[in-house]
Amino acid sequence: MTEALIIGIVIFTLATLLGVELIHRVPPTLHTPLMSGSNAISGITIVGALIVAGGGHGWISTVIGFLAIVFAMINVVGGYAVTDRMLEMFRKERPRP
């Protein structure tokens, strides 16, 4: 059990460091389109978190699954709001009648 926990913590730490490094190397002009594309990945995260939260594996997995659902939903809603604002900049104004 402890060995699996340590492996999980190491993988989580490496994934966090890799994610931070990748985000810092993306140019600002590509950041918003890439973030709007990551909303699909957050959708997959929501499905996985729903499975974990409702799996009946104990109260800890239910709490962690619920928190994953909340954070992924914040990411999805925020990503779509940013994408909508970005696309609004490129829309032409309609002439008033």
The first five atom37 places (N, CA, C, CB, O) and aatype in JSON, in Angstrom:
{
  "aatype": [12, 16, 6, 0, 10, 9, 9, 7, 9, 19, 9, 13, 16, 10, 0, 16, 10, 10, 7, 19, 6, 10, 9, 8, 1, 19, 14, 14, 16, 10, 8, 16, 14, 10, 12, 15, 7, 15, 2, 0, 9, 15, 7, 9, 16, 9, 19, 7, 0, 10, 9, 19, 0, 7, 7, 7, 8, 7, 17, 9, 15, 16, 19, 9, 7, 13, 10, 0, 9, 19, 13, 0, 12, 9, 2, 19, 19, 7, 7, 18, 0, 19, 16, 3, 1, 12, 10, 6, 12, 13, 1, 11, 6, 1, 14, 1, 14],
  "atom_mask": [
    [1, 1, 1, 1, 1],
    [1, 1, 1, 1, 1],
    [1, 1, 1, 1, 1],
    [1, 1, 1, 1, 1],
    [1, 1, 1, 1, 1],
    [1, 1, 1, 1, 1],
    [1, 1, 1, 1, 1],
    [1, 1, 1, 0, 1],
    [1, 1, 1, 1, 1],
    [1, 1, 1, 1, 1],
    [1, 1, 1, 1, 1],
    [1, 1, 1, 1, 1],
    [1, 1, 1, 1, 1],
    [1, 1, 1, 1, 1],
    [1, 1, 1, 1, 1],
    [1, 1, 1, 1, 1],
    [1, 1, 1, 1, 1],
    [1, 1, 1, 1, 1],
    [1, 1, 1, 0, 1],
    [1, 1, 1, 1, 1],
    [1, 1, 1, 1, 1],
    [1, 1, 1, 1, 1],
    [1, 1, 1, 1, 1],
    [1, 1, 1, 1, 1],
    [1, 1, 1, 1, 1],
    [1, 1, 1, 1, 1],
    [1, 1, 1, 1, 1],
    [1, 1, 1, 1, 1],
    [1, 1, 1, 1, 1],
    [1, 1, 1, 1, 1],
    [1, 1, 1, 1, 1],
    [1, 1, 1, 1, 1],
    [1, 1, 1, 1, 1],
    [1, 1, 1, 1, 1],
    [1, 1, 1, 1, 1],
    [1, 1, 1, 1, 1],
    [1, 1, 1, 0, 1],
    [1, 1, 1, 1, 1],
    [1, 1, 1, 1, 1],
    [1, 1, 1, 1, 1],
    [1, 1, 1, 1, 1],
    [1, 1, 1, 1, 1],
    [1, 1, 1, 0, 1],
    [1, 1, 1, 1, 1],
    [1, 1, 1, 1, 1],
    [1, 1, 1, 1, 1],
    [1, 1, 1, 1, 1],
    [1, 1, 1, 0, 1],
    [1, 1, 1, 1, 1],
    [1, 1, 1, 1, 1],
    [1, 1, 1, 1, 1],
    [1, 1, 1, 1, 1],
    [1, 1, 1, 1, 1],
    [1, 1, 1, 0, 1],
    [1, 1, 1, 0, 1],
    [1, 1, 1, 0, 1],
    [1, 1, 1, 1, 1],
    [1, 1, 1, 0, 1],
    [1, 1, 1, 1, 1],
    [1, 1, 1, 1, 1],
    [1, 1, 1, 1, 1],
    [1, 1, 1, 1, 1],
    [1, 1, 1, 1, 1],
    [1, 1, 1, 1, 1],
    [1, 1, 1, 0, 1],
    [1, 1, 1, 1, 1],
    [1, 1, 1, 1, 1],
    [1, 1, 1, 1, 1],
    [1, 1, 1, 1, 1],
    [1, 1, 1, 1, 1],
    [1, 1, 1, 1, 1],
    [1, 1, 1, 1, 1],
    [1, 1, 1, 1, 1],
    [1, 1, 1, 1, 1],
    [1, 1, 1, 1, 1],
    [1, 1, 1, 1, 1],
    [1, 1, 1, 1, 1],
    [1, 1, 1, 0, 1],
    [1, 1, 1, 0, 1],
    [1, 1, 1, 1, 1],
    [1, 1, 1, 1, 1],
    [1, 1, 1, 1, 1],
    [1, 1, 1, 1, 1],
    [1, 1, 1, 1, 1],
    [1, 1, 1, 1, 1],
    [1, 1, 1, 1, 1],
    [1, 1, 1, 1, 1],
    [1, 1, 1, 1, 1],
    [1, 1, 1, 1, 1],
    [1, 1, 1, 1, 1],
    [1, 1, 1, 1, 1],
    [1, 1, 1, 1, 1],
    [1, 1, 1, 1, 1],
    [1, 1, 1, 1, 1],
    [1, 1, 1, 1, 1],
    [1, 1, 1, 1, 1],
    [1, 1, 1, 1, 1]
  ],
  "atom_positions": [
    [[0.83, -1.2, 0.0], [0.0, 0.0, 0.0], [0.87, 1.26, 0.0], [-0.95, 0.0, 1.22], [0.62, 2.19, -0.77]],
    [[1.9, 1.29, 0.85], [2.76, 2.47, 0.91], [3.58, 2.63, -0.36], [3.69, 2.39, 2.12], [3.86, 3.75, -0.79]],
    [[3.97, 1.51, -0.96], [4.74, 1.58, -2.19], [3.9, 2.2, -3.31], [5.24, 0.19, -2.6], [4.41, 3.0, -4.09]],
    [[2.64, 1.82, -3.4], [1.75, 2.39, -4.41], [1.52, 3.88, -4.16], [0.4, 1.65, -4.43], [1.44, 4.67, -5.1]],
    [[1.43, 4.26, -2.89], [1.24, 5.68, -2.55], [2.47, 6.49, -2.95], [0.97, 5.84, -1.03], [2.34, 7.58, -3.5]],
    [[3.64, 5.99, -2.68], [4.88, 6.7, -3.03], [5.0, 6.83, -4.55], [6.11, 5.96, -2.46], [5.38, 7.88, -5.06]],
    [[4.68, 5.75, -5.27], [4.73, 5.81, -6.73], [3.73, 6.84, -7.25], [4.44, 4.42, -7.35], [4.04, 7.6, -8.17]],
    [[2.54, 6.87, -6.67], [1.54, 7.86, -7.06], [2.0, 9.29, -6.81], [0.0, 0.0, 0.0], [1.79, 10.16, -7.64]],
    [[2.63, 9.53, -5.68], [3.12, 10.86, -5.35], [4.25, 11.27, -6.31], [3.62, 10.92, -3.89], [4.3, 12.42, -6.74]],
    [[5.14, 10.33, -6.63], [6.23, 10.63, -7.57], [5.67, 10.97, -8.95], [7.21, 9.44, -7.66], [6.11, 11.94, -9.57]],
    [[4.71, 10.19, -9.43], [4.1, 10.46, -10.74], [3.39, 11.8, -10.74], [3.12, 9.35, -11.13], [3.5, 12.56, -11.71]],
    [[2.67, 12.1, -9.68], [1.97, 13.39, -9.58], [2.96, 14.55, -9.59], [1.12, 13.44, -8.3], [2.74, 15.55, -10.27]],
    [[4.05, 14.42, -8.85], [5.05, 15.48, -8.79], [5.72, 15.68, -10.15], [6.11, 15.15, -7.73], [5.88, 16.82, -10.59]],
    [[6.09, 14.6, -10.82], [6.71, 14.72, -12.14], [5.74, 15.32, -13.16], [7.19, 13.35, -12.62], [6.15, 16.13, -13.99]],
    [[4.47, 14.93, -13.1], [3.48, 15.48, -14.02], [3.28, 16.97, -13.77], [2.15, 14.74, -13.89], [3.11, 17.75, -14.72]],
    [[3.3, 17.38, -12.52], [3.16, 18.8, -12.18], [4.34, 19.6, -12.71], [3.03, 18.98, -10.67], [4.16, 20.64, -13.33]],
    [[5.55, 19.12, -12.47], [6.74, 19.82, -12.94], [6.78, 19.89, -14.47], [8.01, 19.13, -12.42], [7.12, 20.93, -15.03]],
    [[6.42, 18.81, -15.13], [6.4, 18.8, -16.59], [5.34, 19.76, -17.13], [6.12, 17.37, -17.11], [5.59, 20.48, -18.1]],
    [[4.16, 19.79, -16.5], [3.11, 20.7, -16.93], [3.5, 22.16, -16.78], [0.0, 0.0, 0.0], [3.23, 22.97, -17.67]],
    [[4.13, 22.5, -15.67], [4.57, 23.88, -15.45], [5.62, 24.26, -16.48], [5.14, 24.06, -14.02], [5.58, 25.37, -17.03]],
    [[6.55, 23.37, -16.75], [7.6, 23.65, -17.73], [7.02, 23.83, -19.13], [8.64, 22.52, -17.74], [7.44, 24.73, -19.86]],
    [[6.06, 23.0, -19.5], [5.45, 23.13, -20.83], [4.66, 24.42, -20.98], [4.53, 21.95, -21.09], [4.72, 25.07, -22.02]],
    [[3.92, 24.8, -19.95], [3.12, 26.02, -20.01], [4.02, 27.25, -20.13], [2.21, 26.15, -18.77], [3.69, 28.18, -20.86]],
    [[5.14, 27.25, -19.44], [6.04, 28.4, -19.5], [6.74, 28.53, -20.86], [7.08, 28.31, -18.41], [7.2, 29.62, -21.21]],
    [[6.82, 27.46, -21.62], [7.47, 27.5, -22.93], [6.52, 27.83, -24.08], [8.14, 26.19, -23.2], [6.96, 28.0, -25.21]],
    [[5.22, 27.92, -23.8], [4.25, 28.24, -24.85], [4.23, 29.76, -25.05], [2.83, 27.71, -24.49], [4.1, 30.5, -24.07]],
    [[4.36, 30.23, -26.31], [4.29, 31.68, -26.54], [2.9, 32.22, -26.21], [4.66, 32.01, -28.0], [1.9, 31.52, -26.37]],
    [[2.82, 33.48, -25.76], [1.53, 34.04, -25.37], [0.48, 34.04, -26.49], [1.72, 35.46, -24.88], [-0.71, 33.96, -26.2]],
    [[0.9, 34.13, -27.75], [-0.08, 34.15, -28.84], [-0.76, 32.79, -29.02], [0.59, 34.56, -30.14], [-1.87, 32.72, -29.56]],
    [[-0.13, 31.72, -28.57], [-0.72, 30.39, -28.69], [-1.4, 29.92, -27.42], [0.33, 29.41, -29.08], [-2.08, 28.89, -27.42]],
    [[-1.24, 30.65, -26.35], [-1.72, 30.18, -25.06], [-3.24, 30.02, -25.03], [-1.29, 31.12, -23.97], [-3.73, 28.98, -24.58]],
    [[-3.99, 31.02, -25.49], [-5.44, 30.95, -25.42], [-6.01, 29.86, -26.31], [-6.05, 32.28, -25.8], [-6.87, 29.11, -25.85]],
    [[-5.57, 29.72, -27.58], [-6.1, 28.6, -28.37], [-5.77, 27.23, -27.79], [-5.57, 28.68, -29.78], [-6.59, 26.31, -27.86]],
    [[-4.59, 27.08, -27.22], [-4.24, 25.8, -26.62], [-5.08, 25.53, -25.37], [-2.75, 25.76, -26.27], [-5.48, 24.4, -25.12]],
    [[-5.34, 26.57, -24.6], [-6.15, 26.38, -23.41], [-7.59, 26.04, -23.76], [-6.11, 27.63, -22.54], [-8.22, 25.24, -23.07]],
    [[-8.12, 26.63, -24.84], [-9.48, 26.26, -25.22], [-9.52, 24.83, -25.73], [-10.01, 27.22, -26.3], [-10.53, 24.15, -25.58]],
    [[-8.42, 24.37, -26.32], [-8.36, 22.97, -26.73], [-8.24, 22.02, -25.57], [0.0, 0.0, 0.0], [-8.64, 20.86, -25.68]],
    [[-7.71, 22.48, -24.46], [-7.58, 21.61, -23.29], [-8.9, 21.4, -22.57], [-6.56, 22.18, -22.32], [-8.97, 20.6, -21.64]],
    [[-9.95, 22.1, -22.98], [-11.26, 21.87, -22.37], [-11.75, 20.45, -22.63], [-12.28, 22.89, -22.9], [-12.45, 19.87, -21.8]],
    [[-11.39, 19.87, -23.77], [-11.76, 18.49, -24.05], [-11.09, 17.55, -23.05], [-11.38, 18.1, -25.49], [-11.69, 16.57, -22.61]],
    [[-9.84, 17.85, -22.71], [-9.13, 17.02, -21.73], [-9.78, 17.17, -20.36], [-7.64, 17.41, -21.67], [-9.87, 16.19, -19.61]],
    [[-10.24, 18.37, -20.02], [-10.92, 18.56, -18.75], [-12.24, 17.81, -18.73], [-11.15, 20.04, -18.47], [-12.68, 17.35, -17.67]],
    [[-12.88, 17.69, -19.89], [-14.1, 16.9, -19.96], [-13.83, 15.44, -19.65], [0.0, 0.0, 0.0], [-14.63, 14.79, -18.97]],
    [[-12.71, 14.92, -20.14], [-12.34, 13.54, -19.83], [-12.02, 13.41, -18.34], [-11.12, 13.11, -20.68], [-12.33, 12.39, -17.72]],
    [[-11.4, 14.44, -17.77], [-11.11, 14.44, -16.34], [-12.4, 14.38, -15.52], [-10.3, 15.67, -15.95], [-12.45, 13.7, -14.5]],
    [[-13.42, 15.09, -15.97], [-14.71, 15.09, -15.26], [-15.3, 13.69, -15.27], [-15.69, 16.1, -15.9], [-15.8, 13.22, -14.24]],
    [[-15.25, 13.01, -16.41], [-15.79, 11.65, -16.48], [-15.03, 10.72, -15.53], [-15.71, 11.12, -17.92], [-15.65, 9.92, -14.81]],
    [[-13.71, 10.81, -15.53], [-12.92, 9.98, -14.62], [-13.2, 10.3, -13.16], [0.0, 0.0, 0.0], [-13.27, 9.39, -12.32]],
    [[-13.36, 11.58, -12.85], [-13.65, 11.97, -11.47], [-15.03, 11.49, -11.04], [-13.55, 13.51, -11.31], [-15.22, 11.1, -9.88]],
    [[-15.99, 11.5, -11.95], [-17.31, 10.97, -11.63], [-17.24, 9.48, -11.31], [-18.28, 11.22, -12.79], [-17.92, 8.99, -10.4]],
    [[-16.43, 8.75, -12.07], [-16.27, 7.32, -11.81], [-15.63, 7.09, -10.45], [-15.43, 6.66, -12.91], [-16.04, 6.2, -9.7]],
    [[-14.61, 7.88, -10.13], [-13.93, 7.73, -8.83], [-14.85, 8.12, -7.69], [-12.65, 8.59, -8.79], [-14.92, 7.41, -6.68]],
    [[-15.56, 9.24, -7.83], [-16.42, 9.72, -6.75], [-17.59, 8.77, -6.5], [-16.95, 11.13, -7.07], [-18.0, 8.59, -5.35]],
    [[-18.11, 8.17, -7.54], [-19.27, 7.29, -7.36], [-18.93, 5.82, -7.3], [0.0, 0.0, 0.0], [-19.82, 4.98, -7.32]],
    [[-17.66, 5.5, -7.21], [-17.24, 4.1, -7.23], [-17.43, 3.35, -5.92], [0.0, 0.0, 0.0], [-17.35, 2.12, -5.9]],
    [[-17.68, 4.05, -4.85], [-17.88, 3.39, -3.57], [-16.62, 2.78, -3.0], [0.0, 0.0, 0.0], [-16.66, 1.71, -2.39]],
    [[-15.48, 3.44, -3.19], [-14.21, 2.93, -2.69], [-13.83, 3.52, -1.34], [-13.11, 3.22, -3.69], [-12.71, 3.32, -0.87]],
    [[-14.73, 4.22, -0.72], [-14.45, 4.82, 0.57], [-14.68, 6.33, 0.52], [0.0, 0.0, 0.0], [-14.82, 6.92, -0.55]],
    [[-14.71, 6.93, 1.69], [-15.04, 8.36, 1.75], [-13.92, 9.23, 1.21], [-15.35, 8.76, 3.18], [-14.18, 10.32, 0.7]],
    [[-12.66, 8.78, 1.31], [-11.55, 9.58, 0.81], [-11.62, 9.7, -0.71], [-10.2, 8.97, 1.23], [-11.44, 10.79, -1.25]],
    [[-11.88, 8.6, -1.39], [-11.98, 8.67, -2.85], [-13.2, 9.47, -3.28], [-12.05, 7.25, -3.46], [-13.18, 10.13, -4.32]],
    [[-14.27, 9.44, -2.49], [-15.44, 10.25, -2.8], [-15.12, 11.73, -2.69], [-16.61, 9.88, -1.87], [-15.51, 12.52, -3.55]],
    [[-14.42, 12.12, -1.63], [-14.05, 13.53, -1.43], [-13.08, 14.0, -2.51], [-13.44, 13.73, -0.04], [-13.26, 15.07, -3.09]],
    [[-12.05, 13.2, -2.78], [-11.07, 13.58, -3.81], [-11.73, 13.63, -5.18], [-9.89, 12.6, -3.81], [-11.44, 14.52, -5.97]],
    [[-12.61, 12.68, -5.48], [-13.33, 12.69, -6.74], [-14.22, 13.91, -6.88], [0.0, 0.0, 0.0], [-14.3, 14.51, -7.95]],
    [[-14.89, 14.28, -5.79], [-15.74, 15.47, -5.81], [-14.9, 16.73, -6.05], [-16.52, 15.61, -4.49], [-15.29, 17.59, -6.84]],
    [[-13.76, 16.84, -5.39], [-12.89, 18.0, -5.59], [-12.36, 18.05, -7.03], [-11.71, 17.97, -4.59], [-12.23, 19.12, -7.62]],
    [[-12.05, 16.88, -7.59], [-11.6, 16.83, -8.98], [-12.71, 17.29, -9.92], [-11.14, 15.41, -9.37], [-12.44, 17.98, -10.9]],
    [[-13.95, 16.93, -9.63], [-15.09, 17.38, -10.44], [-15.22, 18.9, -10.37], [-16.39, 16.71, -9.97], [-15.4, 19.56, -11.39]],
    [[-15.13, 19.44, -9.17], [-15.27, 20.9, -8.98], [-14.18, 21.65, -9.74], [-15.23, 21.27, -7.48], [-14.46, 22.59, -10.47]],
    [[-12.93, 21.24, -9.56], [-11.82, 21.95, -10.22], [-11.86, 21.79, -11.74], [-10.49, 21.45, -9.68], [-11.55, 22.74, -12.46]],
    [[-12.21, 20.62, -12.23], [-12.3, 20.43, -13.68], [-13.45, 21.24, -14.27], [-12.48, 18.94, -14.01], [-13.32, 21.78, -15.37]],
    [[-14.56, 21.35, -13.55], [-15.68, 22.16, -14.05], [-15.31, 23.64, -14.07], [-16.93, 21.94, -13.18], [-15.7, 24.36, -14.99]],
    [[-14.57, 24.1, -13.07], [-14.1, 25.49, -13.07], [-13.22, 25.72, -14.3], [-13.32, 25.82, -11.76], [-13.32, 26.75, -14.95]],
    [[-12.36, 24.76, -14.61], [-11.48, 24.88, -15.77], [-12.27, 24.9, -17.07], [-10.48, 23.74, -15.78], [-11.97, 25.69, -17.96]],
    [[-13.27, 24.04, -17.19], [-14.07, 23.99, -18.41], [-14.85, 25.28, -18.61], [-15.03, 22.79, -18.38], [-14.82, 25.87, -19.69]],
    [[-15.55, 25.73, -17.58], [-16.36, 26.95, -17.7], [-15.47, 28.16, -17.96], [-17.19, 27.17, -16.41], [-15.78, 28.98, -18.82]],
    [[-14.37, 28.27, -17.24], [-13.44, 29.38, -17.47], [-12.82, 29.34, -18.85], [0.0, 0.0, 0.0], [-12.64, 30.37, -19.49]],
    [[-12.49, 28.15, -19.32], [-11.9, 28.01, -20.65], [-12.87, 28.42, -21.75], [0.0, 0.0, 0.0], [-12.49, 29.09, -22.71]],
    [[-14.13, 28.02, -21.6], [-15.11, 28.42, -22.6], [-15.39, 29.92, -22.55], [-16.4, 27.64, -22.41], [-15.63, 30.54, -23.58]],
    [[-15.37, 30.5, -21.36], [-15.58, 31.95, -21.25], [-14.43, 32.71, -21.92], [-15.7, 32.37, -19.76], [-14.66, 33.69, -22.63]],
    [[-13.21, 32.27, -21.7], [-12.05, 32.91, -22.33], [-12.1, 32.74, -23.84], [-10.73, 32.33, -21.77], [-11.83, 33.69, -24.58]],
    [[-12.44, 31.55, -24.31], [-12.54, 31.3, -25.74], [-13.61, 32.18, -26.37], [-12.84, 29.82, -26.01], [-13.41, 32.72, -27.46]],
    [[-14.75, 32.31, -25.7], [-15.82, 33.16, -26.22], [-15.38, 34.62, -26.32], [-17.07, 33.05, -25.35], [-15.68, 35.3, -27.29]],
    [[-14.67, 35.09, -25.31], [-14.15, 36.47, -25.35], [-13.13, 36.64, -26.47], [-13.52, 36.85, -24.01], [-13.1, 37.68, -27.13]],
    [[-12.29, 35.64, -26.68], [-11.3, 35.71, -27.74], [-11.98, 35.75, -29.11], [-10.33, 34.53, -27.64], [-11.59, 36.54, -29.97]],
    [[-12.98, 34.9, -29.32], [-13.67, 34.88, -30.6], [-14.49, 36.15, -30.82], [-14.57, 33.67, -30.68], [-14.71, 36.55, -31.97]],
    [[-14.94, 36.76, -29.76], [-15.69, 38.02, -29.87], [-14.83, 39.12, -30.48], [-16.21, 38.46, -28.49], [-15.35, 40.01, -31.15]],
    [[-13.53, 39.08, -30.26], [-12.64, 40.1, -30.82], [-12.57, 40.01, -32.34], [-11.24, 39.95, -30.23], [-12.28, 41.01, -33.0]],
    [[-12.84, 38.84, -32.9], [-12.71, 38.66, -34.34], [-14.04, 38.79, -35.09], [-12.12, 37.32, -34.61], [-14.05, 38.75, -36.32]],
    [[-15.13, 38.96, -34.38], [-16.42, 39.11, -35.04], [-16.58, 40.53, -35.55], [-17.58, 38.75, -34.08], [-16.2, 41.5, -34.91]],
    [[-17.17, 40.62, -36.74], [-17.43, 41.94, -37.31], [-18.72, 42.49, -36.73], [-17.51, 41.87, -38.87], [-19.67, 41.75, -36.46]],
    [[-18.71, 43.77, -36.53], [-19.92, 44.41, -36.03], [-20.97, 44.47, -37.12], [-19.62, 45.83, -35.5], [-20.67, 44.78, -38.27]],
    [[-22.19, 44.17, -36.76], [-23.28, 44.26, -37.71], [-23.78, 45.7, -37.78], [-24.42, 43.29, -37.33], [-23.92, 46.36, -36.75]],
    [[-24.05, 46.18, -38.98], [-24.57, 47.55, -39.08], [-25.97, 47.64, -38.5], [-24.57, 48.03, -40.55], [-26.79, 46.74, -38.66]],
    [[-26.22, 48.74, -37.84], [-27.55, 48.94, -37.24], [-28.53, 49.4, -38.3], [-27.48, 49.98, -36.08], [-28.17, 50.2, -39.16]],
    [[-29.76, 48.91, -38.25], [-30.75, 49.32, -39.26], [-31.26, 50.72, -39.05], [-31.92, 48.38, -39.26], [-32.1, 51.19, -39.81]]
  ]
}
